[in-house]
Amino acid sequence: MPDLIGHDDLPDPAEQKPNLSGVDPKSLPWQTSSYSNGAGGMCVQVARVPGGGIAIGDSKSPDGPVLGFSREEFAAFLDGVKDDEFNHLV
């Protein structure tokens, strides 16, 4: 088997931000929290992006804008939420 030159330089998929250029936000498989109770389109939504990463959008703006994060970044954010790191903001 040939050696893969530079294979250590390949980015970890968990660290890659999604490429959202050309992605129609309406085509993403959006999920909202079960706590939203269908609150009239006022929800933060998350979706897995084909090719890797997580998109965050606002249900009031189905055409965008959409923020993109790597899986690693989104996992760190969720850990912060669980650890009450953002409670001082509300």
Phi and psi restraints in degrees (value plus and minus 20) as a CYANA .aco file:
   2 PRO   PHI     -91.4   -51.4
   2 PRO   PSI     131.0   171.0
   3 ASP   PHI     -90.9   -50.9
   3 ASP   PSI     122.3   162.3
   4 LEU   PHI    -113.8   -73.8
   4 LEU   PSI      83.5   123.5
   5 ILE   PHI     -90.1   -50.1
   5 ILE   PSI     107.2   147.2
   6 GLY   PHI      56.6    96.6
   6 GLY   PSI      -5.8    34.2
   7 HIS   PHI     -84.8   -44.8
   7 HIS   PSI     -43.9    -3.9
   8 ASP   PHI     -91.6   -51.6
   8 ASP   PSI     -35.1     4.9
   9 ASP   PHI    -106.3   -66.3
   9 ASP   PSI     -26.5    13.5
  10 LEU   PHI     -89.2   -49.2
  10 LEU   PSI     115.9   155.9
  11 PRO   PHI     -89.7   -49.7
  11 PRO   PSI     124.1   164.1
  12 ASP   PHI     -90.1   -50.1
  12 ASP   PSI     108.5   148.5
  13 PRO   PHI     -75.4   -35.4
  13 PRO   PSI     -51.3   -11.3
  14 ALA   PHI     -88.3   -48.3
  14 ALA   PSI     -40.0     0.0
  15 GLU   PHI    -117.4   -77.4
  15 GLU   PSI     -24.0    16.0
  16 GLN   PHI    -106.5   -66.5
  16 GLN   PSI     110.8   150.8
  17 LYS   PHI     -96.0   -56.0
  17 LYS   PSI     126.5   166.5
  18 PRO   PHI     -91.4   -51.4
  18 PRO   PSI     128.5   168.5
  19 ASN   PHI    -108.6   -68.6
  19 ASN   PSI      86.0   126.0
  20 LEU   PHI    -115.9   -75.9
  20 LEU   PSI     -21.1    18.9
  21 SER   PHI     -86.5   -46.5
  21 SER   PSI     110.1   150.1
  22 GLY   PHI      61.0   101.0
  22 GLY   PSI     -19.7    20.3
  23 VAL   PHI    -107.7   -67.7
  23 VAL   PSI     106.2   146.2
  24 ASP   PHI     -99.7   -59.7
  24 ASP   PSI      95.2   135.2
  25 PRO   PHI     -73.9   -33.9
  25 PRO   PSI     -51.5   -11.5
  26 LYS   PHI     -87.6   -47.6
  26 LYS   PSI     -38.5     1.5
  27 SER   PHI    -106.1   -66.1
  27 SER   PSI     -29.0    11.0
  28 LEU   PHI     -99.0   -59.0
  28 LEU   PSI     127.9   167.9
  29 PRO   PHI    -101.7   -61.7
  29 PRO   PSI      55.2    95.2
  30 TRP   PHI     -85.5   -45.5
  30 TRP   PSI     124.8   164.8
  31 GLN   PHI    -147.1  -107.1
  31 GLN   PSI     122.1   162.1
  32 THR   PHI    -139.6   -99.6
  32 THR   PSI     139.0   179.0
  33 SER   PHI     -85.3   -45.3
  33 SER   PSI     125.9   165.9
  34 SER   PHI     -85.5   -45.5
  34 SER   PSI     -37.5     2.5
  35 TYR   PHI     -98.2   -58.2
  35 TYR   PSI     -30.7     9.3
  36 SER   PHI     -92.8   -52.8
  36 SER   PSI     -45.6    -5.6
  37 ASN   PHI      31.0    71.0
  37 ASN   PSI      15.0    55.0
  38 GLY   PHI      38.1    78.1
  38 GLY   PSI      29.2    69.2
  39 ALA   PHI     -91.9   -51.9
  39 ALA   PSI      21.3    61.3
  40 GLY   PHI      48.1    88.1
  40 GLY   PSI      16.6    56.6
  41 GLY   PHI      54.9    94.9
  41 GLY   PSI       9.0    49.0
  42 MET   PHI    -139.6   -99.6
  42 MET   PSI      38.6    78.6
  43 CYS   PHI    -149.4  -109.4
  43 CYS   PSI     125.2   165.2
  44 VAL   PHI    -100.6   -60.6
  44 VAL   PSI     115.1   155.1
  45 GLN   PHI    -141.3  -101.3
  45 GLN   PSI     130.7   170.7
  46 VAL   PHI    -147.4  -107.4
  46 VAL   PSI     131.3   171.3
  47 ALA   PHI    -169.9  -129.9
  47 ALA   PSI     125.7   165.7
  48 ARG   PHI     -97.5   -57.5
  48 ARG   PSI     117.3   157.3
  49 VAL   PHI    -119.7   -79.7
  49 VAL   PSI     112.2   152.2
  50 PRO   PHI     -74.1   -34.1
  50 PRO   PSI     112.2   152.2
  51 GLY   PHI      74.3   114.3
  51 GLY   PSI     -26.9    13.1
  52 GLY   PHI      95.2   135.2
  52 GLY   PSI     130.2   170.2
  53 GLY   PHI      80.8   120.8
  53 GLY   PSI     155.0   195.0
  54 ILE   PHI    -147.0  -107.0
  54 ILE   PSI     116.9   156.9
  55 ALA   PHI    -128.5   -88.5
  55 ALA   PSI     124.1   164.1
  56 ILE   PHI    -143.4  -103.4
  56 ILE   PSI     110.6   150.6
  57 GLY   PHI    -157.5  -117.5
  57 GLY   PSI     156.9   196.9
  58 ASP   PHI    -137.7   -97.7
  58 ASP   PSI     104.8   144.8
  59 SER   PHI     -83.2   -43.2
  59 SER   PSI     -40.0     0.0
  60 LYS   PHI     -92.6   -52.6
  60 LYS   PSI     -39.0     1.0
  61 SER   PHI    -146.0  -106.0
  61 SER   PSI      53.7    93.7
  62 PRO   PHI     -83.2   -43.2
  62 PRO   PSI     -37.9     2.1
  63 ASP   PHI    -111.2   -71.2
  63 ASP   PSI     -16.7    23.3
  64 GLY   PHI      95.6   135.6
  64 GLY   PSI    -198.2  -158.2
  65 PRO   PHI     -92.8   -52.8
  65 PRO   PSI     142.7   182.7
  66 VAL   PHI    -147.4  -107.4
  66 VAL   PSI     115.2   155.2
  67 LEU   PHI    -117.2   -77.2
  67 LEU   PSI     120.5   160.5
  68 GLY   PHI    -135.0   -95.0
  68 GLY   PSI     116.9   156.9
  69 PHE   PHI    -155.9  -115.9
  69 PHE   PSI     130.1   170.1
  70 SER   PHI     -91.0   -51.0
  70 SER   PSI     142.1   182.1
  71 ARG   PHI     -81.1   -41.1
  71 ARG   PSI     -57.2   -17.2
  72 GLU   PHI     -84.8   -44.8
  72 GLU   PSI     -63.4   -23.4
  73 GLU   PHI     -83.7   -43.7
  73 GLU   PSI     -63.0   -23.0
  74 PHE   PHI     -87.3   -47.3
  74 PHE   PSI     -58.9   -18.9
  75 ALA   PHI     -82.3   -42.3
  75 ALA   PSI     -59.9   -19.9
  76 ALA   PHI     -84.3   -44.3
  76 ALA   PSI     -60.0   -20.0
  77 PHE   PHI     -82.2   -42.2
  77 PHE   PSI     -67.0   -27.0
  78 LEU   PHI     -81.4   -41.4
  78 LEU   PSI     -59.4   -19.4
  79 ASP   PHI     -80.6   -40.6
  79 ASP   PSI     -61.0   -21.0
  80 GLY   PHI     -83.7   -43.7
  80 GLY   PSI     -59.2   -19.2
  81 VAL   PHI     -83.2   -43.2
  81 VAL   PSI     -66.7   -26.7
  82 LYS   PHI     -83.2   -43.2
  82 LYS   PSI     -51.1   -11.1
  83 ASP   PHI    -110.3   -70.3
  83 ASP   PSI      -8.8    31.2
  84 ASP   PHI      41.7    81.7
  84 ASP   PSI       7.4    47.4
  85 GLU   PHI     -89.5   -49.5
  85 GLU   PSI     -34.6     5.4
  86 PHE   PHI    -131.3   -91.3
  86 PHE   PSI     -14.9    25.1
  87 ASN   PHI     -79.9   -39.9
  87 ASN   PSI     -49.6    -9.6
  88 HIS   PHI     -88.0   -48.0
  88 HIS   PSI     -32.0     8.0
  89 LEU   PHI    -105.3   -65.3
  89 LEU   PSI     -33.6     6.4
